[in-house]
Amino acid sequence: MRLYDLRLLQRGVVQCYEGHVNSHTRIQIGVDPSERFVMSGGEDCKLRLWSIKSGELLFEDKFSDSVIFIVCYKTYGHSFKAEEENQYKRD
């Protein structure tokens, strides 16, 4: 994944987040409320968490047998929720 500043597109990529696996699936990313972390699922069924500022991969785990296509943060604390494809969860 790559981060761009839309105000400065001519400067190119601002930050790269290595390790994300996706060739064609529409997968959303999640940014925590403090804008310190970005999280995404991948076609390899892994969930990854990066530092927005440094691009460092902070967490990676495969805990599903299907693609995690939606991730989101709660508006309080450091909890997150991941949803697997074709499986909808309610809080």
C-alpha atoms as a printed R data frame, in Angstrom:
   type eleno elety resid chain resno       x       y      z
1  ATOM     1    CA   MET     A     1   0.000   0.000  0.000
2  ATOM     2    CA   ARG     A     2   1.119   3.539 -0.647
3  ATOM     3    CA   LEU     A     3   0.173   6.838  0.953
4  ATOM     4    CA   TYR     A     4  -0.074   9.995 -1.168
5  ATOM     5    CA   ASP     A     5  -0.723  13.603 -0.190
6  ATOM     6    CA   LEU     A     6  -3.351  14.790 -2.668
7  ATOM     7    CA   ARG     A     7  -2.111  18.372 -2.264
8  ATOM     8    CA   LEU     A     8   1.377  17.348 -3.423
9  ATOM     9    CA   LEU     A     9   0.827  14.563 -5.960
10 ATOM    10    CA   GLN     A    10   3.809  15.679 -8.024
11 ATOM    11    CA   ARG     A    11   6.094  14.700 -5.091
12 ATOM    12    CA   GLY     A    12   4.985  11.068 -5.379
13 ATOM    13    CA   VAL     A    13   4.559   8.522 -2.620
14 ATOM    14    CA   VAL     A    14   4.774   9.855  0.941
15 ATOM    15    CA   GLN     A    15   4.930   6.450  2.699
16 ATOM    16    CA   CYS     A    16   4.864   2.750  1.753
17 ATOM    17    CA   TYR     A    17   3.316  -0.001  3.838
18 ATOM    18    CA   GLU     A    18   5.052  -3.244  2.894
19 ATOM    19    CA   GLY     A    19   3.536  -6.705  3.190
20 ATOM    20    CA   HIS     A    20  -0.029  -6.001  2.027
21 ATOM    21    CA   VAL     A    21  -1.306  -8.724 -0.332
22 ATOM    22    CA   ASN     A    22  -4.065  -7.745 -2.762
23 ATOM    23    CA   SER     A    23  -4.317  -8.164 -6.507
24 ATOM    24    CA   HIS     A    24  -7.969  -7.488 -7.289
25 ATOM    25    CA   THR     A    25 -10.218  -7.687 -4.201
26 ATOM    26    CA   ARG     A    26 -11.881  -4.517 -2.918
27 ATOM    27    CA   ILE     A    27 -10.499  -4.279  0.612
28 ATOM    28    CA   GLN     A    28 -11.011  -1.305  2.908
29 ATOM    29    CA   ILE     A    29  -8.332   0.037  5.222
30 ATOM    30    CA   GLY     A    30  -8.902   1.378  8.711
31 ATOM    31    CA   VAL     A    31  -7.177   4.359 10.318
32 ATOM    32    CA   ASP     A    32  -7.421   4.698 14.090
33 ATOM    33    CA   PRO     A    33  -9.014   7.870 15.529
34 ATOM    34    CA   SER     A    34  -5.611   9.256 16.607
35 ATOM    35    CA   GLU     A    35  -4.287   8.693 13.038
36 ATOM    36    CA   ARG     A    36  -1.258   6.759 14.304
37 ATOM    37    CA   PHE     A    37  -2.053   3.355 12.795
38 ATOM    38    CA   VAL     A    38  -3.429   1.921  9.566
39 ATOM    39    CA   MET     A    39  -4.876  -1.585  9.403
40 ATOM    40    CA   SER     A    40  -5.935  -3.806  6.521
41 ATOM    41    CA   GLY     A    41  -6.820  -7.357  5.645
42 ATOM    42    CA   GLY     A    42  -5.287  -9.034  2.609
43 ATOM    43    CA   GLU     A    43  -6.008 -11.761  0.082
44 ATOM    44    CA   ASP     A    44  -3.649 -13.992  2.081
45 ATOM    45    CA   CYS     A    45  -6.254 -13.849  4.908
46 ATOM    46    CA   LYS     A    46  -3.875 -11.952  7.181
47 ATOM    47    CA   LEU     A    47  -4.585  -8.839  9.190
48 ATOM    48    CA   ARG     A    48  -1.773  -6.265  9.266
49 ATOM    49    CA   LEU     A    49  -1.213  -3.111 11.305
50 ATOM    50    CA   TRP     A    50   1.356  -0.437 10.384
51 ATOM    51    CA   SER     A    51   2.582   2.805 11.907
52 ATOM    52    CA   ILE     A    52   1.284   5.577  9.630
53 ATOM    53    CA   LYS     A    53   4.307   7.761 10.290
54 ATOM    54    CA   SER     A    54   7.165   5.248  9.916
55 ATOM    55    CA   GLY     A    55   5.521   2.609  7.714
56 ATOM    56    CA   GLU     A    56   6.771  -0.083 10.120
57 ATOM    57    CA   LEU     A    57   4.716  -3.299 10.158
58 ATOM    58    CA   LEU     A    58   3.673  -3.639 13.800
59 ATOM    59    CA   PHE     A    59   1.359  -6.661 13.684
60 ATOM    60    CA   GLU     A    60   0.625  -9.484 11.256
61 ATOM    61    CA   ASP     A    61  -1.484 -12.580 11.914
62 ATOM    62    CA   LYS     A    62  -3.545 -15.073  9.966
63 ATOM    63    CA   PHE     A    63  -6.570 -15.884 12.070
64 ATOM    64    CA   SER     A    64  -9.113 -16.504  9.302
65 ATOM    65    CA   ASP     A    65  -9.600 -18.826  6.349
66 ATOM    66    CA   SER     A    66 -11.289 -16.131  4.284
67 ATOM    67    CA   VAL     A    67 -10.346 -12.625  3.151
68 ATOM    68    CA   ILE     A    68 -10.834  -9.916  5.785
69 ATOM    69    CA   PHE     A    69 -12.358  -7.183  3.693
70 ATOM    70    CA   ILE     A    70 -13.526  -4.651  6.297
71 ATOM    71    CA   VAL     A    71 -11.640  -3.353  9.314
72 ATOM    72    CA   CYS     A    72 -12.619  -0.560 11.661
73 ATOM    73    CA   TYR     A    73 -11.644   0.956 14.980
74 ATOM    74    CA   LYS     A    74 -13.958   1.715 17.845
75 ATOM    75    CA   THR     A    75 -14.089   5.379 18.751
76 ATOM    76    CA   TYR     A    76 -12.605   4.693 22.191
77 ATOM    77    CA   GLY     A    77  -9.681   2.596 23.464
78 ATOM    78    CA   HIS     A    78  -7.368   0.564 21.252
79 ATOM    79    CA   SER     A    79  -9.842  -2.141 20.226
80 ATOM    80    CA   PHE     A    80 -10.471  -3.070 16.633
81 ATOM    81    CA   LYS     A    81 -12.928  -5.233 14.742
82 ATOM    82    CA   ALA     A    82 -12.330  -7.295 11.635
83 ATOM    83    CA   GLU     A    83 -14.989  -8.876  9.448
84 ATOM    84    CA   GLU     A    84 -14.473 -11.865  7.217
85 ATOM    85    CA   GLU     A    85 -15.943 -12.086  3.743
86 ATOM    86    CA   ASN     A    86 -19.614 -13.191  3.779
87 ATOM    87    CA   GLN     A    87 -19.761 -13.034  7.566
88 ATOM    88    CA   TYR     A    88 -21.366 -10.021  9.213
89 ATOM    89    CA   LYS     A    89 -20.932  -9.295 12.905
90 ATOM    90    CA   ARG     A    90 -22.888  -6.930 15.110
91 ATOM    91    CA   ASP     A    91 -21.738  -5.338 18.333
